Amino acid sequence: MVEYAVALGSNLGDSCAILDKVIILLSRYPNIDLTSYSPFYKTFPIGPKQPIYYNGCVIVNSPINPKKLLEVLLNIEKRFGRVRDEKWGARTLDLDILLCEHLIIETPFLQIPHPQMTKRKFVLLPLCTIASTWKHPITRKTVKEHLQEISDKNIV
């Protein structure tokens, strides 16, 4: 079994209901054991003008490899109507693998750890509520240490 941290976000439709449904779906998904989830946080968007986001994180254990988990997450996004029109645009659902233990992967389609996670309070705050002592495999800092370095006020 491998332990993953996954970020969840939504700002189209009933975002909290969508995120709740995703948590339920992941908890019932074959070969995925959802072990914890964070509260949802309201976040002001980055990029073009759009509705407020709701963000959270989950921890899952799974025997499946990161590439296969990414496929599962992308299929779940599609199931909830995700359309990839515009970078940083509004979306019904966004699921990103943040960390996978101490693994470092850099491919055109998958980067672990997530390359922007240490700069985003909307990722670090929810992640810190469920995995504050996890270490970033490149910086060797904990999630909590990275969160303490961010002054972003765009989250409630």
C-alpha positions as CSV (number, residue, x, y, z in Angstrom):
1,M,0.0,0.0,0.0
2,V,1.1,3.5,-0.9
3,E,-0.1,6.6,0.9
4,Y,-1.2,9.6,-1.2
5,A,-2.3,13.2,-0.5
6,V,-4.8,14.4,-3.0
7,A,-6.2,18.0,-3.3
8,L,-9.9,18.6,-4.1
9,G,-11.3,21.9,-5.5
10,S,-14.5,23.1,-7.0
11,N,-16.1,26.5,-7.9
12,L,-18.9,25.6,-10.3
13,G,-22.3,24.2,-9.3
14,D,-22.9,23.1,-5.7
15,S,-19.2,22.9,-4.8
16,C,-19.5,21.6,-1.3
17,A,-22.0,18.9,-2.4
18,I,-19.6,17.9,-5.2
19,L,-16.7,17.6,-2.8
20,D,-18.7,15.6,-0.4
21,K,-19.8,13.2,-3.2
22,V,-16.1,12.9,-4.3
23,I,-15.1,11.9,-0.7
24,I,-17.9,9.3,-0.6
25,L,-16.9,8.0,-4.1
26,L,-13.3,7.7,-3.1
27,S,-14.2,5.9,0.1
28,R,-16.0,3.3,-1.9
29,Y,-13.6,3.0,-4.9
30,P,-12.0,-0.4,-5.4
31,N,-8.4,-0.5,-4.3
32,I,-8.6,2.9,-2.6
33,D,-8.8,3.3,1.2
34,L,-9.7,6.9,2.1
35,T,-8.1,7.3,5.6
36,S,-8.8,11.0,6.3
37,Y,-10.2,14.2,4.8
38,S,-9.9,17.9,5.7
39,P,-12.6,20.5,6.2
40,F,-13.4,22.6,3.1
41,Y,-12.0,26.1,2.9
42,K,-13.4,29.0,0.9
43,T,-10.7,30.4,-1.4
44,F,-10.6,33.5,-3.7
45,P,-9.7,32.4,-7.2
46,I,-6.4,32.8,-9.0
47,G,-6.6,33.8,-12.7
48,P,-9.6,35.0,-14.6
49,K,-12.7,36.4,-12.8
50,Q,-14.8,33.5,-11.5
51,P,-16.7,32.2,-8.5
52,I,-15.1,31.4,-5.1
53,Y,-13.5,28.0,-4.7
54,Y,-14.0,25.4,-2.1
55,N,-10.8,23.4,-1.4
56,G,-9.9,20.4,0.7
57,C,-7.6,17.4,0.8
58,V,-7.8,13.7,1.4
59,I,-5.3,11.0,2.3
60,V,-5.7,7.7,0.6
61,N,-3.9,4.4,0.7
62,S,-3.8,2.3,-2.4
63,P,-1.8,-0.5,-4.1
64,I,-2.2,1.2,-7.4
65,N,0.7,3.2,-8.9
66,P,0.6,7.0,-9.3
67,K,-0.1,7.0,-13.0
68,K,-3.1,4.7,-12.5
69,L,-4.4,6.9,-9.6
70,L,-4.1,9.9,-11.8
71,E,-6.3,8.1,-14.4
72,V,-8.9,7.3,-11.7
73,L,-8.9,11.0,-10.6
74,L,-9.2,12.3,-14.1
75,N,-12.1,10.0,-14.7
76,I,-13.8,11.2,-11.6
77,E,-13.3,14.8,-12.7
78,K,-15.0,13.9,-16.1
79,R,-17.9,12.2,-14.2
80,F,-18.5,15.5,-12.5
81,G,-18.5,17.5,-15.7
82,R,-14.9,18.8,-15.7
83,V,-14.0,20.7,-18.9
84,R,-10.4,21.9,-19.4
85,D,-10.9,25.1,-21.5
86,E,-8.8,27.7,-19.8
87,K,-5.8,27.6,-17.5
88,W,-6.9,28.4,-14.0
89,G,-10.4,28.7,-15.2
90,A,-13.6,27.8,-13.3
91,R,-14.3,24.1,-12.8
92,T,-16.8,21.7,-11.3
93,L,-14.0,19.6,-9.9
94,D,-10.2,19.6,-9.7
95,L,-8.3,16.6,-8.2
96,D,-4.5,16.7,-7.9
97,I,-2.1,14.3,-6.5
98,L,0.1,16.3,-4.1
99,L,2.4,13.8,-2.5
100,C,3.1,10.1,-2.6
101,E,5.3,9.3,0.3
102,H,8.8,10.2,-0.6
103,L,8.3,9.7,-4.3
104,I,9.5,12.2,-6.9
105,I,8.0,11.9,-10.5
106,E,8.5,14.3,-13.3
107,T,6.7,13.5,-16.6
108,P,4.8,15.7,-19.0
109,F,1.5,14.4,-17.5
110,L,2.3,13.8,-13.8
111,Q,4.5,15.7,-11.3
112,I,4.8,14.5,-7.8
113,P,5.2,16.4,-5.5
114,H,2.8,18.8,-7.1
115,P,5.0,21.6,-8.4
116,Q,2.8,24.5,-7.0
117,M,1.7,23.0,-3.7
118,T,4.3,24.9,-1.5
119,K,3.1,28.3,-2.9
120,R,-0.7,27.7,-2.4
121,K,-2.2,28.2,1.0
122,F,-5.5,26.8,-0.3
123,V,-3.6,23.5,-0.7
124,L,-1.4,23.6,2.4
125,L,-4.0,24.7,4.9
126,P,-6.4,21.8,4.3
127,L,-3.5,19.4,3.9
128,C,-2.0,20.6,7.2
129,T,-5.2,19.6,9.1
130,I,-4.6,15.9,8.1
131,A,-0.9,15.6,7.3
132,S,1.0,18.4,9.0
133,T,4.1,16.3,9.6
134,W,4.4,14.9,6.0
135,K,7.7,16.0,4.5
136,H,8.0,17.4,1.0
137,P,10.5,15.0,-0.7
138,I,12.5,17.8,-2.4
139,T,12.5,20.6,0.2
140,R,12.5,18.2,3.2
141,K,10.2,20.7,5.0
142,T,7.0,19.6,6.6
143,V,3.6,20.7,5.3
144,K,3.2,22.8,8.4
145,E,6.6,24.5,7.8
146,H,5.6,25.4,4.3
147,L,2.2,26.7,5.5
148,Q,4.0,29.0,8.0
149,E,6.0,30.5,5.2
150,I,2.9,31.7,3.3
151,S,1.2,35.0,4.0
152,D,-1.7,34.6,1.5
153,K,-4.9,36.0,2.9
154,N,-7.2,34.7,0.1
155,I,-8.6,31.8,2.1
156,V,-11.2,31.5,4.9
